[in-house]
């Protein structure tokens, strides 16, 4: 099958990294349709723990058995190494989490297994590809990094190198965690204090979040901002209970399908503020509330991208 023009000409594509299981799975599916070739043999993923790599992989490769993921699955023996002594690979696609496997297997053994599998025309999906790259003497055919944004690239002879992607995503993941925590605190206050149930849609802006409503909330945004900042000033702890819930302090349990992607304490949220107007979309007839974190970003909708 021929490689599509979009794949041949791809330098890099950038997407907001969504928060929540369904949105990450859906993005993974979209990426597979747009950028993945059935001829690709080495696919590298780069990102911190809890960033959503496993969900992206599940979206891109439905049915692939992940040897170690956010749900605590730990497949033993590692399928990639199961028949390595005989040089036999029974499956077509393999998954390996390098950071996790390094606790059990020397990294050069993992590198040799990956190279042998590729030599036998197998596909290997590698998490934490930046750690194994120096031992492979080859780059991935497609590299996907996830931090505040999802970066997709097909490396050429001059790069990008895995460390180039790692330098970006490990630096920006903090903004995604801050924004997600601020978003859930805002949603909790809207629901518990003002009676607004879940927004119609969750969206993203750079260093922030968007909540979209069918009806304009009758909520003073200065007051709402002050209530969120109270959580931040009090240093409320945020902990992951399970795949669908977080807990604030020792009390309130709140529904969240991206429960591992949070700051540990609300005090880690830097420079939280709300845009002091509801943004009306005349096409969808909806109202959006925008929250921002991190260094100053102008509250001008034209630059929120």
C-alpha positions in Angstrom: 0.0 0.0 0.0 1.4 3.4 -1.0 2.2 5.9 1.7 -0.3 8.9 1.5 0.8 12.4 0.5 0.0 13.6 4.1 2.5 11.0 5.4 5.2 11.7 2.8 5.1 15.5 3.4 4.6 15.5 7.1 7.1 17.6 9.0 5.1 17.8 12.2 1.5 18.2 13.3 0.5 19.6 16.7 -2.8 19.0 18.6 -4.0 20.1 22.0 -3.6 17.1 24.3 -7.1 16.5 25.5 -8.1 15.6 29.0 -10.3 12.6 29.5 -10.4 9.0 28.3 -12.8 9.3 25.4 -11.2 12.4 24.0 -7.7 10.8 24.1 -9.0 7.5 22.5 -10.7 9.5 19.8 -7.6 11.6 19.1 -5.5 8.4 18.9 -7.9 7.0 16.3 -7.7 10.2 14.2 -3.9 10.1 14.3 -3.9 6.5 13.1 -6.1 7.4 10.1 -4.1 10.5 9.2 -0.5 9.6 9.8 0.0 5.8 10.4 1.1 3.6 7.5 0.5 -0.2 7.5 4.2 -0.4 6.5 5.4 1.4 9.7 7.5 -1.0 11.8 8.8 1.3 14.6 6.5 3.7 16.4 7.9 5.8 19.3 5.9 7.5 22.0 7.4 10.1 24.4 5.8 11.6 27.5 5.7 11.6 31.2 3.8 9.0 33.3 0.1 9.8 33.4 0.3 12.0 30.2 -2.0 9.7 28.3 0.4 7.7 26.1 -1.4 4.4 26.8 -4.8 5.8 25.8 -3.4 7.3 22.6 -1.9 3.9 21.8 -5.2 2.1 22.5 -6.9 4.6 20.2 -4.3 4.1 17.4 -4.0 0.3 17.8 -7.4 -1.1 18.9 -6.9 -4.6 20.4 -3.2 -4.3 21.0 -2.2 -5.9 24.3 -0.4 -3.3 26.3 2.2 -5.0 28.5 2.0 -2.2 31.2 -0.5 0.6 31.3 -2.4 3.0 33.5 -4.8 0.2 34.6 -2.0 -1.7 36.3 -1.8 -4.5 33.7 1.6 -6.2 33.8 2.0 -8.9 31.2 4.7 -11.5 32.0 6.7 -12.8 30.3 7.1 -9.8 28.1 5.8 -11.0 24.7 8.6 -9.2 22.8 11.1 -11.3 24.8 9.1 -14.5 25.1 10.7 -16.4 22.2 13.7 -14.2 21.6 16.1 -17.1 22.2 14.6 -18.9 19.2 14.4 -15.7 17.2 10.7 -16.3 16.7 7.9 -13.7 16.9 4.4 -15.1 16.9 2.5 -11.8 16.8 2.7 -8.9 14.2 2.6 -6.0 16.6 4.3 -5.7 20.0 4.2 -3.1 22.8 6.9 -2.3 25.2 7.2 0.4 27.9 10.9 1.0 28.2 10.9 2.9 31.5 9.0 0.1 33.2 10.9 -2.8 31.6 14.3 -1.3 32.5 13.5 -2.4 36.1 13.6 -6.0 34.9 15.7 -6.2 31.8 18.9 -4.7 30.7 18.3 -2.0 28.1 20.6 -3.5 25.5 18.6 -6.7 25.6 15.4 -4.7 25.0 17.1 -2.9 22.1 18.3 -6.1 20.5 14.8 -7.6 20.8 13.3 -4.6 19.0 15.8 -4.8 16.2 15.3 -8.5 15.8 11.5 -8.1 15.6 11.8 -5.3 13.0 14.2 -7.4 11.0 11.5 -10.1 10.9 9.0 -7.6 9.5 7.2 -7.1 12.8 5.9 -3.8 14.3 7.0 -2.5 17.7 5.2 0.3 19.6 7.6 1.7 22.1 6.7 4.0 25.0 9.5 6.2 26.4 11.3 5.9 23.0 13.8 8.6 24.0 15.3 6.1 26.6 16.0 3.3 24.1 17.0 5.4 21.1 20.7 5.6 21.9 20.9 1.8 21.9 19.0 1.2 18.6 21.0 3.1 16.0 17.8 4.0 14.3 15.0 6.5 14.7 11.3 5.7 14.8 9.4 6.0 11.5 6.8 8.0 13.4 7.3 9.8 16.7 4.5 11.0 18.9 5.1 13.2 22.0 2.5 14.1 24.5 2.8 17.0 26.9 0.5 20.0 26.9 0.2 19.3 23.2 0.4 16.1 21.1 3.3 16.4 18.5 3.3 14.0 15.6 6.3 13.8 13.3 8.0 11.5 10.8 11.7 12.0 11.4 14.0 12.5 8.5 17.8 11.9 8.4 18.4 15.2 10.1 15.7 14.8 12.8 13.9 15.6 14.8 15.7 13.3 17.3 13.6 11.8 20.2 15.3 14.1 22.7 14.1 17.1 20.7 10.5 15.9 21.3 11.2 15.0 24.9 12.6 18.4 25.7 9.3 19.9 24.6 6.7 17.5 26.1 8.4 17.1 29.5 8.6 20.8 29.9 4.9 21.6 28.9 3.1 18.7 30.7 3.0 20.9 33.8 0.7 23.4 32.1 -1.7 20.6 31.1 -1.8 19.3 34.7 -2.4 22.8 36.1 -5.1 23.5 33.5 -6.8 20.1 34.1 -6.9 20.6 37.9 -8.1 24.2 37.6 -10.8 23.0 35.2 -12.1 20.3 37.6 -12.1 22.7 40.5 -14.1 25.2 38.4 -16.5 22.5 37.3 -16.9 21.3 40.9 -17.7 24.8 42.1 -20.1 25.4 39.2 -21.9 22.1 40.0 -21.9 22.2 43.8 -22.3 25.9 44.5 -24.3 27.1 41.4 -26.2 24.1 40.3 -24.6 23.8 36.9 -24.2 20.1 35.8 -21.5 19.0 33.4 -20.8 21.4 30.5 -22.0 20.5 27.0 -18.4 20.3 25.9 -14.8 20.6 27.3 -12.2 22.2 25.1 -8.7 23.6 25.1 -6.7 26.7 24.6 -3.0 27.2 25.2 -2.3 27.0 28.9 -5.9 26.7 29.7 -9.4 25.2 29.3 -12.8 25.9 27.8 -16.2 25.0 29.2 -19.1 25.3 26.8 -22.7 25.7 27.8 -26.0 25.7 25.9 -27.3 28.4 28.3 -25.3 31.3 29.5 -24.5 30.7 33.2 -25.8 33.3 35.5 -22.5 33.3 37.4 -20.3 36.2 38.2 -16.9 35.4 36.8 -15.0 37.5 39.3 -16.8 35.6 42.1 -16.2 32.2 40.5 -12.5 33.1 40.0 -12.2 34.0 43.6 -13.7 30.7 44.7 -11.3 28.7 42.6 -8.4 30.7 43.9 -9.5 29.9 47.5 -8.9 26.2 46.7 -5.5 27.1 45.3 -4.6 29.3 48.3 -5.7 26.6 50.8 -3.5 24.0 49.1 -6.2 21.4 48.7 -4.7 18.0 47.8 -5.9 16.3 44.6 -5.5 12.5 44.5 -6.4 9.8 42.0 -8.9 7.3 43.4 -9.5 5.3 40.2 -9.8 5.7 36.4 -12.9 7.8 36.8 -12.6 9.7 40.1 -10.4 12.1 41.9 -10.6 13.3 45.5 -10.2 16.8 46.9 -8.4 16.7 50.2 -10.0 14.0 52.4 -13.5 14.8 51.4 -15.2 15.5 48.0 -15.0 12.8 45.4 -15.4 14.1 41.8 -15.9 12.3 38.5 -12.9 12.6 36.2 -11.8 10.3 33.4 -8.3 11.7 33.3 -7.6 11.2 37.0 -3.8 10.6 36.7 -3.2 13.9 34.9 -3.4 16.4 37.8 -1.2 18.4 40.1 -0.9 16.8 43.5 -1.8 19.9 45.3 -3.9 22.9 44.1 -1.2 25.3 45.3 0.9 24.1 42.3 -1.6 25.9 40.0 0.2 29.0 38.9 -1.5 32.4 38.0 -5.0 31.1 37.6 -7.5 33.5 36.0 -10.8 33.5 34.1 -11.5 35.5 31.0 -14.1 37.9 32.3 -16.7 37.4 29.6 -18.7 34.5 28.2 -17.8 33.9 24.6 -20.8 33.5 22.5 -20.7 31.4 19.3 -23.6 32.4 17.0 -23.3 29.3 14.9 -23.6 26.7 17.7 -25.5 29.2 19.9 -23.3 28.2 22.9 -21.5 30.2 25.6 -17.9 29.4 26.5 -16.1 30.1 29.7 -12.3 30.3 29.4 -9.8 29.6 32.2 -6.0 30.2 32.0 -3.0 29.2 34.0 0.8 29.7 33.9 2.6 32.7 32.7 0.6 35.7 31.4 -1.3 35.0 28.2 -3.3 37.9 26.8 -7.0 37.6 27.3 -7.5 38.3 23.6 -9.4 35.5 21.9 -7.3 36.1 18.7 -4.1 34.9 20.4 -5.6 32.0 22.3 -4.4 29.1 20.1 
